[in-house]
Amino acid sequence: MNLNKLQKSNIFKFLSSYFAFVFIVLQVVDILSEPFSFSNNVITYLVYVFAIILVLIILIAIKADKKIKNIEPTGKKSQNR
């Protein structure tokens, strides 16, 4: 898959949004961890959870992509009169 197709695909847009969301959540938790006395391992656990979710998203995207490729586009339907 070349770079242009990847940039136009919905999965690329979704994954960029996902990474931005994860970055913001981790930054907010980092800021709030000291005043709320969170454990030192909270960010580590969140990274693990987000990584597992990312793997699941990629697997679902691959499965959906295979389904879409199996559906062949049909041309104009012939009209029988």
NORVENUR-V838279 format. One line per field, one symbol per residue. ss: DSSP state (h for helix, s for strand, l for the rest). Layout:
ss->???
//
This chain:
ss->llhhhhhhlhhhhhhhhhhhhhhhhhhhhhhhhhhllllllhhhhhhhhhhhhhhhhhhhhhhhhhhhhhlllllllllll
//
